[in-house]
Amino acid sequence: MEIRKFNRRADFSDFDDQSPLSEVASVLVNFKKKKVKVTKSKVKQMAMGIASIAHSLGETNDEENYAEEVAEDLFEALKLLK
């Protein structure tokens, strides 16, 4: 059996940053020269509040799915800000 050496020059150029394995748990955003850490759980809490308001206004019948979609959109927007 052959034992191969570790390749220190591995090519990671085709690594997808958006793959499910590289999911981000928080985002650091600079705001007025201060770093603010926004966690995914806080974004989900905000999205649940937004979904509740949307439900009360008649915009949606399914608060959970609406909240998930809003949370994903908000988190993606925050990742673009960094």
C-alpha positions in Angstrom: 0.0 0.0 0.0 1.3 3.4 -1.0 1.1 6.4 1.3 0.9 9.6 -0.6 2.4 12.9 0.6 0.1 15.8 1.5 -0.2 18.2 -1.5 0.5 21.6 0.0 -0.2 23.3 -3.4 -3.6 21.9 -3.9 -5.8 23.7 -6.4 -8.8 25.2 -4.7 -9.6 27.6 -7.5 -12.8 25.8 -8.4 -14.1 25.8 -4.7 -17.5 27.3 -4.6 -17.9 29.8 -1.7 -21.7 29.5 -2.0 -21.8 25.7 -1.5 -23.8 24.3 1.4 -20.6 23.2 3.1 -19.4 26.8 3.4 -22.5 28.3 4.9 -21.8 31.4 6.9 -23.2 31.7 10.5 -22.6 35.4 10.8 -21.6 38.5 8.9 -19.3 41.3 10.0 -20.4 44.7 8.7 -18.6 48.0 9.1 -21.0 50.7 10.3 -19.7 54.2 11.2 -16.2 52.8 11.5 -17.3 50.0 13.9 -17.6 46.3 13.1 -21.0 44.9 13.8 -21.5 41.1 13.9 -24.9 40.0 12.6 -25.7 36.4 13.3 -27.9 34.3 11.2 -30.2 33.6 14.2 -30.8 37.3 14.7 -31.6 37.7 11.0 -34.1 34.8 11.4 -35.7 36.6 14.4 -36.1 39.8 12.4 -37.6 37.8 9.5 -40.1 36.2 11.8 -41.2 39.6 12.9 -41.5 40.8 9.3 -43.4 37.6 8.4 -45.9 38.3 11.3 -46.5 41.8 10.0 -46.9 40.5 6.4 -49.4 37.9 7.6 -51.4 40.5 9.5 -51.5 42.7 6.3 -52.7 39.7 4.2 -49.5 39.5 2.2 -48.9 35.8 3.1 -50.7 32.8 4.5 -47.6 30.8 5.4 -45.5 32.8 7.9 -42.7 30.2 8.2 -41.9 29.9 4.5 -42.2 33.7 4.2 -39.8 34.2 7.1 -37.3 31.7 5.6 -37.3 33.5 2.3 -36.9 36.9 3.9 -34.1 35.7 6.2 -32.2 34.2 3.2 -32.6 37.5 1.2 -31.5 39.7 4.2 -28.5 37.5 5.0 -27.4 37.5 1.3 -27.7 41.3 1.2 -25.6 41.6 4.4 -23.0 39.3 2.9 -22.8 41.6 -0.1 -22.2 44.7 2.2 -19.0 43.3 3.8 
